[in-house]
Amino acid sequence: MGTKHNAVRIAGAAIAAAASLAVFAGPASAHTGNSGAPVFVQTDGVAGNTIVAYSGAADGTLTQQGVYATGGRGGKLDGAVVDSLASEGSLTYDRAHSLLYAVNAGSDTVTVFSVRGDRLARRQVIASGGDFPVSVAVHGDQVYVLNALGGGSVQGYLNVGGFLVKVPSWHRDLGLDPDAAPQFTHTPGQVGFTPDGSKLVVTTKAGGNTIDVFSVGLLGLSAKPVVTATPDAVPFGFTFDAAGRLVVTEAGPNAVATFTVGRDGRLAKVSEVATGQAATCWVVRDGATLYASNAGSGTLSGLRAGADGSLRALGTTSTAAGTVDAAVTSDGKFLYAQTGGAGGVDGFRVNPDGSLAKIASVTVPDAVAGEGIVAL
């Protein structure tokens, strides 16, 4: 425990410096006071990244409430068309602390917002510890950022009083080829904690065709990850099923696969189902149902996860062009999918059988090819 206490003391000493970065911002558009489940959408604008806040009505329709500058710039990977970051988890909600983390890929920074309903207050802008941040993971007071370029890296932070403090020893390089092209397919896709927080998972897409699993302890991450090779699979986004099994999109065969995660970090494939769609890259869970986004087809693929980890296809639902990241409300009633072709969000009601019923669509200001969505 001494090591952890030392880390907390170091972080506490640094908090004054972190606090000096805090900038509180009001929305660029008026807040109307509409009460509903908030939805936040990241634009990833290269001239200035913003988060657009929406309130959700009882029927799931969205009303724009504010536009919040992150204080950083978005970025675009070479080869990207409808998804500039080619990642999942670029906008991440920390429910325990009511904080929202947004990556600024073009500035190599991460912005921390306080969340109050559908309102945001910018607290901090902090360096990402690498080149081109694309994904953020949180568990308890630990936050890790995935940087996509320069061979890929993860950098860890400690949350102290609602501010992130960089822990230099919580940095790991992924060792991917920094010159592999195109960047869109050859950079890492997502970082995320296992549900119990004992492991940190990174997908490398075509850059490594691996799923890397670090152990997490008092000293941060293990020196090296346990690497599971997934030849030609191009592992992209992931979530976890109700039993804690890893659920990964495979953009190579356009499929979704489940894996058990061993105590030693080794993965064992349980099931794999092809979507029959193009560019299957993102996945979100709603109870026992999974929804994979197919950017090349403009569709969402529904799958039912069995108690044994098996997957069963439920069919597809059309969206606007360029289906990218998606989010489900905490009550499981609504799903919102970003559509990067025109920079919009399509809203759906989730039916008891897992099918989706279209509600409405909104166009997000300056969000063509934007990525990052959170629904509360």
C-alpha positions as CSV (number, residue, x, y, z in Angstrom):
1,M,0.0,0.0,0.0
2,G,3.0,2.3,0.5
3,T,3.5,2.7,-3.2
4,K,-0.1,3.7,-3.8
5,H,0.1,6.2,-0.9
6,N,3.2,7.7,-2.4
7,A,1.5,8.0,-5.8
8,V,-1.4,9.8,-4.1
9,R,1.0,12.2,-2.3
10,I,2.8,13.0,-5.5
11,A,-0.5,13.6,-7.3
12,G,-1.7,15.8,-4.5
13,A,1.5,17.9,-4.7
14,A,0.9,18.3,-8.4
15,I,-2.8,19.2,-8.2
16,A,-2.2,22.9,-7.9
17,A,-0.4,22.8,-11.3
18,A,-3.3,20.8,-12.7
19,A,-5.8,23.1,-11.3
20,S,-4.1,26.1,-13.0
21,L,-5.2,24.5,-16.3
22,A,-8.9,24.5,-15.4
23,V,-11.0,26.8,-17.6
24,F,-14.7,26.9,-17.1
25,A,-16.8,27.4,-20.2
26,G,-20.4,28.1,-20.9
27,P,-22.2,26.8,-23.9
28,A,-21.9,28.7,-27.2
29,S,-25.7,28.3,-27.6
30,A,-28.4,28.9,-25.0
31,H,-29.4,26.2,-22.5
32,T,-33.2,25.8,-22.6
33,G,-33.6,23.7,-19.4
34,N,-35.2,20.8,-21.2
35,S,-34.9,17.8,-18.9
36,G,-34.0,14.4,-20.4
37,A,-31.2,11.9,-20.8
38,P,-28.2,13.9,-22.1
39,V,-26.3,12.8,-25.1
40,F,-22.8,14.3,-25.9
41,V,-21.2,14.2,-29.3
42,Q,-17.6,15.0,-30.2
43,T,-17.0,16.9,-33.5
44,D,-13.2,16.3,-33.8
45,G,-12.9,19.6,-35.7
46,V,-9.4,20.2,-36.9
47,A,-9.7,24.0,-36.4
48,G,-11.2,23.5,-32.9
49,N,-12.7,20.4,-31.3
50,T,-16.1,20.8,-29.6
51,I,-18.6,18.7,-27.7
52,V,-22.3,19.2,-28.7
53,A,-24.7,18.6,-25.9
54,Y,-28.3,17.3,-26.4
55,S,-31.1,16.6,-24.1
56,G,-33.3,13.6,-24.8
57,A,-37.1,13.8,-24.5
58,A,-39.2,10.9,-23.2
59,D,-39.6,9.6,-26.8
60,G,-35.8,9.7,-27.3
61,T,-35.8,12.7,-29.7
62,L,-32.8,15.0,-29.2
63,T,-32.7,18.8,-28.7
64,Q,-29.4,20.7,-28.9
65,Q,-28.6,22.5,-25.7
66,G,-25.0,23.7,-26.0
67,V,-21.7,23.6,-27.9
68,Y,-18.6,23.4,-25.7
69,A,-15.0,24.1,-26.9
70,T,-12.5,21.5,-25.7
71,G,-9.6,24.0,-25.9
72,G,-7.8,21.7,-28.4
73,R,-7.9,20.6,-32.0
74,G,-9.2,17.4,-33.6
75,G,-7.2,15.4,-36.1
76,K,-7.5,13.1,-39.1
77,L,-5.6,10.0,-39.8
78,D,-4.3,9.4,-43.3
79,G,-6.8,7.3,-45.2
80,A,-9.8,8.2,-43.0
81,V,-13.0,9.1,-44.7
82,V,-16.1,8.9,-42.3
83,D,-14.2,8.3,-39.1
84,S,-11.2,10.7,-38.6
85,L,-9.8,8.9,-35.5
86,A,-10.5,5.3,-36.5
87,S,-11.0,4.4,-32.9
88,E,-13.6,3.7,-30.2
89,G,-13.8,5.4,-26.8
90,S,-12.6,8.9,-27.9
91,L,-15.3,10.4,-25.7
92,T,-15.6,8.7,-22.4
93,Y,-17.9,9.2,-19.4
94,D,-16.6,8.7,-15.8
95,R,-19.8,8.0,-14.0
96,A,-18.2,7.8,-10.5
97,H,-16.8,11.3,-10.8
98,S,-19.3,12.9,-13.2
99,L,-16.6,13.7,-15.6
100,L,-16.3,13.6,-19.4
101,Y,-13.0,12.9,-21.1
102,A,-12.4,14.1,-24.7
103,V,-9.3,13.5,-26.9
104,N,-7.8,16.4,-28.9
105,A,-5.9,14.3,-31.5
106,G,-4.5,17.3,-33.3
107,S,-3.2,18.9,-30.1
108,D,-2.0,15.8,-28.3
109,T,-4.1,16.6,-25.3
110,V,-7.1,15.4,-23.3
111,T,-9.9,17.7,-22.0
112,V,-11.7,17.0,-18.8
113,F,-15.3,18.3,-18.4
114,S,-17.5,18.3,-15.3
115,V,-21.0,17.1,-16.2
116,R,-24.2,18.5,-14.7
117,G,-27.2,17.2,-16.6
118,D,-26.7,18.3,-20.2
119,R,-24.3,21.1,-19.2
120,L,-20.5,20.9,-19.3
121,A,-17.8,22.9,-17.5
122,R,-14.3,22.6,-18.8
123,R,-11.9,21.8,-15.9
124,Q,-8.6,20.8,-17.4
125,V,-6.6,20.3,-20.6
126,I,-3.7,18.0,-20.1
127,A,-1.0,16.5,-22.4
128,S,-1.8,13.0,-23.6
129,G,1.7,11.6,-23.1
130,G,2.1,10.7,-26.7
131,D,1.1,11.4,-30.3
132,F,-2.5,11.6,-31.5
133,P,-4.7,10.4,-28.6
134,V,-7.7,8.4,-29.8
135,S,-9.3,6.5,-26.8
136,V,-9.7,6.9,-23.1
137,A,-10.4,4.3,-20.4
138,V,-11.4,4.8,-16.8
139,H,-11.7,2.6,-13.7
140,G,-11.9,4.0,-10.2
141,D,-9.3,6.8,-9.9
142,Q,-7.2,5.4,-12.8
143,V,-7.4,6.8,-16.3
144,Y,-5.5,5.6,-19.4
145,V,-5.1,7.3,-22.7
146,L,-4.3,5.5,-26.0
147,N,-2.1,7.4,-28.4
148,A,-2.2,6.2,-32.0
149,L,0.9,7.5,-33.7
150,G,4.6,7.1,-33.2
151,G,4.2,3.4,-32.8
152,G,1.3,3.7,-30.3
153,S,1.4,4.1,-26.6
154,V,-0.7,4.2,-23.4
155,Q,-0.3,6.8,-20.7
156,G,-1.8,6.5,-17.2
157,Y,-3.2,9.2,-14.9
158,L,-4.5,9.4,-11.4
159,N,-7.7,11.3,-10.7
160,V,-7.2,13.5,-7.6
161,G,-10.0,15.8,-6.7
162,G,-11.4,15.7,-10.2
163,F,-8.2,16.5,-11.9
164,L,-5.9,14.2,-13.8
165,V,-2.3,14.0,-12.8
166,K,0.1,12.2,-15.1
167,V,2.1,9.3,-13.6
168,P,5.3,9.0,-15.7
169,S,5.8,5.3,-14.7
170,W,2.3,4.4,-16.0
171,H,3.5,4.8,-19.7
172,R,3.9,1.9,-22.1
173,D,5.0,1.9,-25.7
174,L,3.1,-0.5,-28.0
175,G,6.1,-1.0,-30.4
176,L,4.0,-0.8,-33.6
177,D,5.6,0.3,-36.9
178,P,5.3,4.1,-36.9
179,D,5.6,4.2,-40.7
180,A,2.9,1.6,-41.5
181,A,0.3,2.8,-43.9
182,P,-2.4,3.8,-44.2
183,Q,-2.6,5.2,-40.7
184,F,-6.4,4.6,-40.7
185,T,-6.0,0.9,-40.6
186,H,-2.5,0.5,-39.0
187,T,-2.9,2.3,-35.7
188,P,-4.4,1.0,-32.5
189,G,-8.1,1.2,-32.1
190,Q,-9.2,1.2,-28.4
191,V,-8.1,1.0,-24.8
192,G,-10.4,-0.3,-22.1
193,F,-10.4,-1.9,-18.6
194,T,-11.9,-5.3,-17.9
195,P,-15.0,-4.9,-15.7
196,D,-13.0,-5.7,-12.6
197,G,-10.3,-3.3,-13.4
198,S,-7.5,-5.9,-13.2
199,K,-6.6,-5.8,-16.9
200,L,-6.1,-3.1,-19.5
201,V,-6.9,-4.2,-23.1
202,V,-5.6,-2.6,-26.3
203,T,-6.5,-3.5,-29.9
204,T,-3.9,-2.8,-32.6
205,K,-6.0,-3.2,-35.8
206,A,-3.8,-4.1,-38.8
207,G,-0.8,-2.5,-37.3
208,G,-0.2,-5.7,-35.2
209,N,-3.4,-7.8,-35.7
210,T,-3.2,-8.4,-32.0
211,I,-5.1,-7.9,-28.8
212,D,-2.8,-6.8,-26.0
213,V,-3.7,-7.3,-22.4
214,F,-1.7,-5.6,-19.6
215,S,-2.1,-6.5,-15.9
216,V,-3.0,-3.6,-13.7
217,G,-1.6,-3.3,-10.2
218,L,-0.4,-0.8,-7.5
219,L,2.6,0.1,-9.7
220,G,0.5,0.6,-12.8
221,L,0.7,-1.7,-15.8
222,S,2.8,-4.8,-16.2
223,A,6.0,-4.2,-18.1
224,K,4.8,-6.0,-21.1
225,P,1.3,-7.2,-22.3
226,V,0.1,-10.7,-22.9
227,V,-0.3,-10.6,-26.7
228,T,-2.9,-12.6,-28.5
229,A,-2.4,-12.8,-32.3
230,T,-5.5,-12.5,-34.5
231,P,-4.1,-12.9,-38.0
232,D,-5.9,-10.8,-40.6
233,A,-8.7,-10.0,-38.2
234,V,-7.9,-6.3,-37.8
235,P,-9.3,-6.1,-34.2
236,F,-10.9,-2.7,-33.8
237,G,-13.4,-1.8,-31.1
238,F,-14.6,-3.8,-28.1
239,T,-16.9,-4.1,-25.1
240,F,-17.6,-6.8,-22.5
241,D,-20.6,-9.1,-22.2
242,A,-22.6,-9.5,-18.9
243,A,-20.2,-12.3,-17.9
244,G,-17.1,-10.2,-18.5
245,R,-16.1,-11.9,-21.8
246,L,-14.4,-9.6,-24.3
247,V,-16.4,-8.8,-27.4
248,V,-14.4,-7.5,-30.3
249,T,-15.2,-6.2,-33.8
250,E,-13.0,-7.7,-36.5
251,A,-12.8,-5.4,-39.5
252,G,-10.9,-7.9,-41.6
253,P,-13.6,-10.6,-42.0
254,N,-16.3,-8.1,-40.9
255,A,-17.3,-10.1,-37.8
256,V,-17.8,-9.9,-34.1
257,A,-16.0,-12.4,-31.8
258,T,-16.1,-13.2,-28.1
259,F,-13.1,-14.2,-25.9
260,T,-12.6,-15.3,-22.4
261,V,-10.0,-13.3,-20.5
262,G,-7.8,-15.5,-18.3
263,R,-6.3,-14.4,-15.0
264,D,-2.9,-14.4,-16.7
265,G,-4.3,-12.2,-19.6
266,R,-4.5,-14.9,-22.2
267,L,-7.5,-14.9,-24.5
268,A,-9.5,-17.8,-25.7
269,K,-12.0,-17.4,-28.6
270,V,-15.5,-18.6,-27.7
271,S,-17.6,-17.5,-30.7
272,E,-17.4,-15.5,-34.0
273,V,-20.3,-14.4,-36.2
274,A,-19.9,-12.6,-39.5
275,T,-22.1,-9.5,-40.0
276,G,-22.2,-9.8,-43.8
277,Q,-21.6,-6.0,-43.8
278,A,-18.6,-3.7,-44.6
279,A,-16.2,-2.1,-42.2
280,T,-17.5,-3.7,-39.0
281,C,-15.6,-1.5,-36.5
282,W,-17.5,-0.5,-33.4
283,V,-19.6,-2.3,-30.8
284,V,-21.9,-1.4,-27.9
285,R,-23.8,-3.5,-25.5
286,D,-27.4,-3.2,-24.2
287,G,-27.9,-6.0,-21.7
288,A,-27.6,-9.3,-23.6
289,T,-27.8,-7.5,-27.0
290,L,-24.8,-6.2,-28.9
291,Y,-24.9,-3.7,-31.8
292,A,-21.9,-3.5,-34.2
293,S,-21.5,-0.4,-36.5
294,N,-20.7,-1.1,-40.1
295,A,-19.2,2.1,-41.6
296,G,-19.0,0.8,-45.1
297,S,-22.6,-0.4,-45.2
298,G,-24.4,2.3,-43.2
299,T,-25.9,-0.3,-40.9
300,L,-26.0,-1.6,-37.4
301,S,-25.8,-5.3,-36.8
302,G,-27.7,-6.7,-33.8
303,L,-26.3,-9.8,-32.0
304,R,-27.6,-11.7,-29.0
305,A,-24.9,-12.9,-26.5
306,G,-25.7,-16.3,-24.9
307,A,-24.9,-17.3,-21.4
308,D,-22.0,-19.4,-22.8
309,G,-20.6,-16.5,-24.8
310,S,-22.0,-17.7,-28.1
311,L,-23.3,-15.0,-30.5
312,R,-26.5,-15.1,-32.6
313,A,-27.2,-12.7,-35.4
314,L,-30.4,-10.7,-35.0
315,G,-30.3,-8.8,-38.3
316,T,-29.4,-5.3,-39.5
317,T,-30.8,-1.8,-39.3
318,S,-30.0,0.9,-41.7
319,T,-28.6,4.3,-40.7
320,A,-27.4,7.3,-42.6
321,A,-24.1,6.9,-44.4
322,G,-20.9,6.2,-42.5
323,T,-22.1,4.5,-39.3
324,V,-19.4,4.9,-36.7
325,D,-19.4,5.0,-32.8
326,A,-22.7,4.4,-30.9
327,A,-24.0,4.7,-27.4
328,V,-26.9,3.3,-25.4
329,T,-28.7,5.2,-22.6
330,S,-28.2,3.9,-19.1
331,D,-31.8,2.7,-18.9
332,G,-31.3,0.7,-22.1
333,K,-34.2,2.3,-23.9
334,F,-32.5,4.2,-26.7
335,L,-29.4,3.8,-29.0
336,Y,-27.7,6.7,-30.7
337,A,-25.4,6.1,-33.6
338,Q,-23.0,8.6,-35.1
339,T,-23.1,8.8,-38.9
340,G,-19.9,10.3,-40.2
341,G,-20.9,10.8,-43.8
342,A,-22.8,13.9,-43.1
343,G,-21.9,14.4,-39.4
344,G,-25.2,13.3,-37.8
345,V,-26.7,11.2,-35.1
346,D,-29.5,8.7,-35.7
347,G,-31.7,7.8,-32.8
348,F,-33.4,4.4,-32.2
349,R,-35.8,2.9,-29.7
350,V,-34.6,-0.5,-28.5
351,N,-37.4,-3.0,-28.6
352,P,-37.7,-5.9,-26.2
353,D,-36.5,-8.4,-28.8
354,G,-33.4,-6.3,-29.5
355,S,-34.7,-4.8,-32.8
356,L,-34.3,-1.1,-33.4
357,A,-37.0,1.4,-34.3
358,K,-35.9,4.7,-35.9
359,I,-36.9,7.8,-33.9
360,A,-35.3,10.7,-35.6
361,S,-32.0,12.2,-36.8
362,V,-30.0,15.3,-36.0
363,T,-27.2,17.0,-37.8
364,V,-24.4,17.8,-35.5
365,P,-22.7,21.2,-36.2
366,D,-19.3,20.8,-37.9
367,A,-19.1,17.0,-37.2
368,V,-18.5,15.4,-40.6
369,A,-16.2,12.4,-39.9
370,G,-16.4,13.1,-36.2
371,E,-16.2,10.4,-33.6
372,G,-17.1,10.1,-29.9
373,I,-20.5,9.8,-28.4
374,V,-21.8,9.3,-24.8
375,A,-25.4,8.8,-23.7
376,L,-26.3,9.0,-20.0
